[in-house]
Amino acid sequence: MRPLEYKDGILKLIDQTKLPSEYKVVDCATYMEVADAIRDMIVRGAPAIGVSAAYGVAIGALSARDGSKEEFFCELDEICNVLRGTRPTAVNLFWAIDRVYRKALDNRDRSVSEIKDIIAQEACNMDCEDVETNKAIGMHGNKLIKNNYTILTHCNAGALATCDYGTALSVMRMAHSEGKNIRVIADETRPYLQGARLTAWELKQDGIPVTLICDNMAGHFMKLGKIDCVIVGADRIAVNGDTANKIGTYSVAVLAKENNIPFYVAAPVSTIDFSMQTGDSIPIEERSREEVTHIKGIPVAPEGIDVMNPAFDVTPSRYITAIITEKGIAYPPFEKNLKDME
């Protein structure tokens, strides 16, 4: 299941704000439309955001005005800055933009037309690499999954959050494909309901047994011994293993620790921010109050109520059993073992 497709200067995105009740594809023909799609969560999930942003740079470069090479790079800077400003937490966004921009700089001696093609090709390369990366994450993570396991996941770290296959869900897909009898519990993930709308939908499409619960039910089922492990994705990981993920992840990790349940993070190495020593410095995006006060446009709270709506929280590394990447599984001490993957 591919949430994005680039062809002839157009980025096609599955509108994830409409799922599962409506399947709609949005065409982005300008880099500003790509930026809006990222900001409005039409496309979401750290890897998918990163590759979409890279395609956004390619689309913007393609439509850049004819002129000198200096003028082209000046315009390219502006395109990159607009895309960088869409969402602050997911490091893949910045990683992807910087990668295509460096590729352009490395080929500055070429013609502007050639540089435009090089940028587009690099974005396509990242797209293909992400799929292989996700499958490798699934292969490594599958080693941690035993037959008859019930796995709790929070938010959506599946194909819809990547270019295909997923990160946390790739582990489940790999275990299922090998014939392991697994069951997934997806919590709803308020306020945007990515677990209810997206994860549950994806797993049902794949025929993987899935049960939906409210966010505040996780501790109850852990205490009853009905959950064997937790696997989540990540939007940014500090060198010490502190991990930013969808709001509510921290609570799930604390509950898992209390109940002696392994808590795993599955993410590509590109999600590790090697410039950030701890999670204290990770910027946390604050989103619209309407995401909390309304569901599908229907008000569920008193008009004018004060709202706080951070999109992410940071789980301290002491709650994380292991971090699953395409290069293998990192265990504590993360400061050493994550740096070895750089």
PyMOL commands that set and color helices and strands:
alter all, ss='L'
color gray80, all
select helices_A, chain A and resi 31-39+46-62+69-84+91-106+112-142+159-161+168-177+194-206+215-223+249-258+269-271+279-281+290-293+317-319+334-339
alter helices_A, ss='H'
color red, helices_A
select strands_A, chain A and resi 4-7+10-14+25-28+150-153+183-187+210-213+229-232+236-238+243-246+263-266+272-273+294-295+298-299+312-315+322-325+328-330
alter strands_A, ss='S'
color yellow, strands_A
deselect
rebuild
show_as cartoon
